[in-house]
Amino acid sequence: MAARPEPTAGRSPQRSARRRSRELAVQGLYQWLVSRDDAGLIEAHLAQAPDFGKADREHFSALLHGVIRDLDALHAAISPHLDRTVAELSPVEHATLLVGSFELAHHPEIPYRVVINEAVELAKTFGGTDGFKYVNGVLDRVAGKLRATEVAARRA
């Protein structure tokens, strides 16, 4: 019987390039939501971050610019599932919900459970104590609505 590898004490598991791109996108969207700075300037600023070279740059750029471009549609997708207005969301919850909703809507190749799990991890990393629970609940309902729409479209 082969010996099990020992867990590495004190080290967190390696983050994937996609995870890093999502983290950077949430940071960029946070900045954009608070300041409304130009997305190109935000991207240039984040490109100087130490982890940027390890991120999936294409995915990061698609998330940052895609969310900003599709903001109204993304708000329309998440708003029915909120217990407050979009303006009352914390910037971290808001940015995380936008990234998750964008991936659900525009990246069907990523399983919806992966999208939700990644958003929950982002909310745990950057958000308040229980914000991840809220993000999980909202994105689960957004995903359910999108899946129901896709099923109806296939039947038509």
CYANA upper distance limits for C-alpha pairs under 8 A (distance plus 0.5 A):
  8 THR  CA     12 SER  CA      8.48
 15 ARG  CA     19 ARG  CA      6.50
 15 ARG  CA     20 ARG  CA      7.14
 16 SER  CA     20 ARG  CA      6.86
 16 SER  CA     55 ALA  CA      8.14
 17 ALA  CA     21 SER  CA      6.69
 17 ALA  CA     54 LYS  CA      6.27
 17 ALA  CA     55 ALA  CA      4.75
 17 ALA  CA     56 ASP  CA      5.34
 18 ARG  CA     22 ARG  CA      6.74
 18 ARG  CA     55 ALA  CA      6.81
 18 ARG  CA     56 ASP  CA      5.92
 18 ARG  CA     59 HIS  CA      7.50
 18 ARG  CA     60 PHE  CA      8.41
 19 ARG  CA     23 GLU  CA      6.72
 19 ARG  CA     55 ALA  CA      8.02
 19 ARG  CA    118 GLU  CA      7.76
 20 ARG  CA     24 LEU  CA      6.68
 20 ARG  CA     51 ASP  CA      7.74
 20 ARG  CA     52 PHE  CA      8.07
 20 ARG  CA     54 LYS  CA      7.59
 20 ARG  CA     55 ALA  CA      5.40
 20 ARG  CA     56 ASP  CA      7.66
 21 SER  CA     25 ALA  CA      6.54
 21 SER  CA     52 PHE  CA      8.30
 21 SER  CA     55 ALA  CA      5.40
 21 SER  CA     56 ASP  CA      5.92
 21 SER  CA     57 ARG  CA      7.07
 21 SER  CA     59 HIS  CA      6.80
 21 SER  CA     60 PHE  CA      5.03
 22 ARG  CA     26 VAL  CA      6.63
 22 ARG  CA     59 HIS  CA      8.46
 22 ARG  CA     60 PHE  CA      6.83
 22 ARG  CA     63 LEU  CA      8.09
 22 ARG  CA     99 VAL  CA      7.93
 22 ARG  CA    122 LEU  CA      8.33
 23 GLU  CA     27 GLN  CA      6.81
 23 GLU  CA    122 LEU  CA      7.10
 24 LEU  CA     28 GLY  CA      6.55
 24 LEU  CA     46 LEU  CA      7.50
 24 LEU  CA     52 PHE  CA      8.22
 24 LEU  CA     60 PHE  CA      7.40
 25 ALA  CA     29 LEU  CA      6.44
 25 ALA  CA     60 PHE  CA      6.22
 25 ALA  CA     61 SER  CA      8.24
 25 ALA  CA     63 LEU  CA      6.73
 25 ALA  CA     64 LEU  CA      5.87
 25 ALA  CA     99 VAL  CA      8.02
 26 VAL  CA     30 TYR  CA      6.43
 26 VAL  CA     92 VAL  CA      7.85
 26 VAL  CA     95 ALA  CA      5.94
 26 VAL  CA     96 THR  CA      6.52
 26 VAL  CA     99 VAL  CA      7.55
 26 VAL  CA    122 LEU  CA      8.39
 27 GLN  CA     31 GLN  CA      6.81
 27 GLN  CA     95 ALA  CA      8.47
 28 GLY  CA     32 TRP  CA      6.65
 28 GLY  CA     39 ALA  CA      8.49
 28 GLY  CA     42 ILE  CA      6.53
 28 GLY  CA     43 GLU  CA      7.52
 28 GLY  CA     46 LEU  CA      7.68
 28 GLY  CA     64 LEU  CA      7.36
 29 LEU  CA     33 LEU  CA      6.38
 29 LEU  CA     64 LEU  CA      7.04
 29 LEU  CA     95 ALA  CA      6.08
 30 TYR  CA     34 VAL  CA      6.71
 30 TYR  CA     91 PRO  CA      6.15
 30 TYR  CA     92 VAL  CA      6.76
 30 TYR  CA     94 HIS  CA      8.50
 30 TYR  CA     95 ALA  CA      6.28
 31 GLN  CA     35 SER  CA      6.38
 31 GLN  CA     36 ARG  CA      7.78
 31 GLN  CA     37 ASP  CA      7.96
 31 GLN  CA     42 ILE  CA      7.99
 32 TRP  CA     36 ARG  CA      4.96
 32 TRP  CA     37 ASP  CA      6.06
 32 TRP  CA     38 ASP  CA      8.01
 32 TRP  CA     39 ALA  CA      7.58
 32 TRP  CA     42 ILE  CA      8.00
 33 LEU  CA     91 PRO  CA      7.24
 33 LEU  CA     95 ALA  CA      8.28
 34 VAL  CA     91 PRO  CA      7.79
 37 ASP  CA     41 LEU  CA      7.55
 37 ASP  CA     42 ILE  CA      7.41
 38 ASP  CA     42 ILE  CA      6.91
 39 ALA  CA     43 GLU  CA      6.56
 39 ALA  CA     64 LEU  CA      7.96
 39 ALA  CA     65 HIS  CA      7.36
 40 GLY  CA     44 ALA  CA      6.63
 41 LEU  CA     45 HIS  CA      6.62
 42 ILE  CA     46 LEU  CA      6.67
 43 GLU  CA     47 ALA  CA      6.55
 43 GLU  CA     61 SER  CA      8.12
 44 ALA  CA     48 GLN  CA      7.49
 45 HIS  CA     49 ALA  CA      7.97
 46 LEU  CA     52 PHE  CA      7.57
 47 ALA  CA     52 PHE  CA      6.09
 47 ALA  CA     53 GLY  CA      8.36
 48 GLN  CA     52 PHE  CA      7.35
 51 ASP  CA     55 ALA  CA      7.13
 52 PHE  CA     57 ARG  CA      8.11
 53 GLY  CA     57 ARG  CA      8.41
 55 ALA  CA     60 PHE  CA      7.98
 56 ASP  CA     60 PHE  CA      6.69
 57 ARG  CA     61 SER  CA      6.61
 58 GLU  CA     62 ALA  CA      6.63
 59 HIS  CA     63 LEU  CA      6.58
 60 PHE  CA     64 LEU  CA      6.63
 61 SER  CA     65 HIS  CA      6.43
 61 SER  CA     66 GLY  CA      8.29
 62 ALA  CA     66 GLY  CA      5.81
 62 ALA  CA     67 VAL  CA      8.48
 63 LEU  CA     67 VAL  CA      6.27
 63 LEU  CA     99 VAL  CA      7.02
 63 LEU  CA    102 PHE  CA      7.74
 63 LEU  CA    103 GLU  CA      8.36
 64 LEU  CA     68 ILE  CA      6.96
 65 HIS  CA     69 ARG  CA      6.52
 66 GLY  CA     70 ASP  CA      6.44
 66 GLY  CA    102 PHE  CA      8.00
 67 VAL  CA     71 LEU  CA      6.01
 67 VAL  CA     74 LEU  CA      8.02
 67 VAL  CA     98 LEU  CA      6.99
 67 VAL  CA     99 VAL  CA      7.30
 67 VAL  CA    102 PHE  CA      6.80
 70 ASP  CA     74 LEU  CA      6.63
 71 LEU  CA     75 HIS  CA      6.57
 71 LEU  CA     98 LEU  CA      8.33
 72 ASP  CA     76 ALA  CA      6.68
 73 ALA  CA     77 ALA  CA      6.77
 74 LEU  CA     78 ILE  CA      6.82
 74 LEU  CA     98 LEU  CA      6.94
 74 LEU  CA    101 SER  CA      6.89
 74 LEU  CA    102 PHE  CA      7.29
 75 HIS  CA     79 SER  CA      6.13
 75 HIS  CA     86 VAL  CA      7.98
 75 HIS  CA     98 LEU  CA      8.25
 76 ALA  CA     80 PRO  CA      7.81
 77 ALA  CA    101 SER  CA      8.00
 77 ALA  CA    142 VAL  CA      7.11
 78 ILE  CA     82 LEU  CA      7.18
 78 ILE  CA     97 LEU  CA      8.16
 78 ILE  CA    101 SER  CA      7.91
 78 ILE  CA    138 VAL  CA      7.53
 78 ILE  CA    139 LEU  CA      8.19
 78 ILE  CA    142 VAL  CA      6.84
 79 SER  CA     85 THR  CA      7.65
 79 SER  CA     86 VAL  CA      7.24
 81 HIS  CA    138 VAL  CA      6.18
 81 HIS  CA    141 ARG  CA      7.19
 81 HIS  CA    142 VAL  CA      7.76
 82 LEU  CA     86 VAL  CA      8.21
 82 LEU  CA    138 VAL  CA      7.16
 84 ARG  CA     88 GLU  CA      6.76
 84 ARG  CA     89 LEU  CA      7.93
 85 THR  CA     89 LEU  CA      7.52
 86 VAL  CA     94 HIS  CA      7.84
 89 LEU  CA     93 GLU  CA      6.63
 89 LEU  CA     94 HIS  CA      6.19
 90 SER  CA     94 HIS  CA      6.50
 91 PRO  CA     95 ALA  CA      6.46
 92 VAL  CA     96 THR  CA      6.52
 92 VAL  CA    123 ALA  CA      7.54
 92 VAL  CA    126 PHE  CA      7.10
 92 VAL  CA    127 GLY  CA      6.16
 93 GLU  CA     97 LEU  CA      6.46
 93 GLU  CA    123 ALA  CA      7.18
 93 GLU  CA    127 GLY  CA      7.31
 93 GLU  CA    131 GLY  CA      7.21
 93 GLU  CA    135 VAL  CA      7.18
 94 HIS  CA     98 LEU  CA      6.66
 95 ALA  CA     99 VAL  CA      6.74
 96 THR  CA    100 GLY  CA      6.64
 96 THR  CA    119 ALA  CA      6.47
 96 THR  CA    122 LEU  CA      7.28
 96 THR  CA    123 ALA  CA      7.04
 96 THR  CA    135 VAL  CA      7.93
 97 LEU  CA    101 SER  CA      6.40
 97 LEU  CA    119 ALA  CA      7.77
 97 LEU  CA    135 VAL  CA      6.81
 97 LEU  CA    138 VAL  CA      8.34
 97 LEU  CA    139 LEU  CA      7.46
 98 LEU  CA    102 PHE  CA      6.44
 99 VAL  CA    103 GLU  CA      6.74
 99 VAL  CA    119 ALA  CA      8.06
100 GLY  CA    104 LEU  CA      6.65
100 GLY  CA    115 VAL  CA      6.47
100 GLY  CA    116 ILE  CA      7.08
100 GLY  CA    118 GLU  CA      8.47
100 GLY  CA    119 ALA  CA      6.30
100 GLY  CA    139 LEU  CA      7.43
101 SER  CA    105 ALA  CA      6.60
101 SER  CA    139 LEU  CA      7.37
101 SER  CA    142 VAL  CA      7.69
102 PHE  CA    106 HIS  CA      6.31
102 PHE  CA    107 HIS  CA      8.15
103 GLU  CA    107 HIS  CA      5.45
103 GLU  CA    108 PRO  CA      8.01
103 GLU  CA    110 ILE  CA      8.08
103 GLU  CA    115 VAL  CA      7.18
104 LEU  CA    108 PRO  CA      6.91
104 LEU  CA    110 ILE  CA      8.27
104 LEU  CA    112 TYR  CA      6.78
104 LEU  CA    115 VAL  CA      7.27
104 LEU  CA    143 ALA  CA      7.08
104 LEU  CA    146 LEU  CA      8.32
105 ALA  CA    146 LEU  CA      7.94
108 PRO  CA    112 TYR  CA      8.24
110 ILE  CA    114 VAL  CA      7.18
110 ILE  CA    115 VAL  CA      7.25
111 PRO  CA    115 VAL  CA      7.03
112 TYR  CA    116 ILE  CA      6.71
112 TYR  CA    143 ALA  CA      7.14
113 ARG  CA    117 ASN  CA      6.50
114 VAL  CA    118 GLU  CA      6.48
115 VAL  CA    119 ALA  CA      6.70
116 ILE  CA    120 VAL  CA      6.64
116 ILE  CA    136 ASN  CA      6.83
116 ILE  CA    139 LEU  CA      6.79
116 ILE  CA    140 ASP  CA      7.49
117 ASN  CA    121 GLU  CA      6.74
117 ASN  CA    136 ASN  CA      8.25
118 GLU  CA    122 LEU  CA      6.73
119 ALA  CA    123 ALA  CA      6.67
119 ALA  CA    132 PHE  CA      8.37
119 ALA  CA    135 VAL  CA      7.62
119 ALA  CA    136 ASN  CA      7.97
120 VAL  CA    124 LYS  CA      6.68
120 VAL  CA    132 PHE  CA      5.51
120 VAL  CA    133 LYS  CA      7.90
120 VAL  CA    135 VAL  CA      6.84
120 VAL  CA    136 ASN  CA      6.42
121 GLU  CA    125 THR  CA      6.61
121 GLU  CA    132 PHE  CA      7.86
122 LEU  CA    126 PHE  CA      6.53
122 LEU  CA    127 GLY  CA      8.08
122 LEU  CA    132 PHE  CA      8.42
123 ALA  CA    127 GLY  CA      5.27
123 ALA  CA    128 GLY  CA      8.03
123 ALA  CA    131 GLY  CA      6.69
123 ALA  CA    132 PHE  CA      5.30
123 ALA  CA    135 VAL  CA      7.68
124 LYS  CA    128 GLY  CA      7.73
124 LYS  CA    129 THR  CA      7.85
124 LYS  CA    130 ASP  CA      8.38
124 LYS  CA    131 GLY  CA      7.73
124 LYS  CA    132 PHE  CA      6.08
127 GLY  CA    131 GLY  CA      6.46
127 GLY  CA    132 PHE  CA      7.78
128 GLY  CA    132 PHE  CA      8.34
130 ASP  CA    134 TYR  CA      7.68
131 GLY  CA    135 VAL  CA      6.83
132 PHE  CA    136 ASN  CA      6.53
133 LYS  CA    137 GLY  CA      6.77
134 TYR  CA    138 VAL  CA      6.72
135 VAL  CA    139 LEU  CA      6.52
136 ASN  CA    140 ASP  CA      6.47
137 GLY  CA    141 ARG  CA      6.95
138 VAL  CA    142 VAL  CA      6.76
139 LEU  CA    143 ALA  CA      6.44
140 ASP  CA    144 GLY  CA      6.66
141 ARG  CA    145 LYS  CA      6.69
142 VAL  CA    146 LEU  CA      6.76
143 ALA  CA    147 ARG  CA      6.56
144 GLY  CA    148 ALA  CA      6.61
145 LYS  CA    149 THR  CA      6.70
146 LEU  CA    150 GLU  CA      6.70
147 ARG  CA    151 VAL  CA      6.70
148 ALA  CA    152 ALA  CA      6.69
149 THR  CA    153 ALA  CA      6.65
150 GLU  CA    154 ARG  CA      6.76
151 VAL  CA    155 ARG  CA      6.85
152 ALA  CA    156 ALA  CA      6.84
